[in-house]
Amino acid sequence: MPRTTIDQVNIYTMTGSKVLQLNVETVSPTVDVSNLASGVYYIQLYSGKNVALKKFVKD
C-alpha cells in the first residue's frame, strides 16, 4: 500500500488561533514545535482532498 503525501500542516491553539502553517509535500513531515508554549493544540493535516485533525499535548 503506498504511503500518502502530506501537503500541508496547520497547528491551532485550543481557541482556534493558527500558530503554525507549513507547506510540506512529503510523506513523513517533521514539525518543529519547540517554539510553542506548553499546552494543548490541534494539528490539521491536508493530503489532496483529505483532511485529518488530531489533538496533541506539548509539554
Secondary structure, DSSP 8 states (H G I E B T S, - for coil): -----EEEEEEEETTS-EEEEEEEEESS-----TTS-SEEEEEEEEETTEEEEEEEEE-
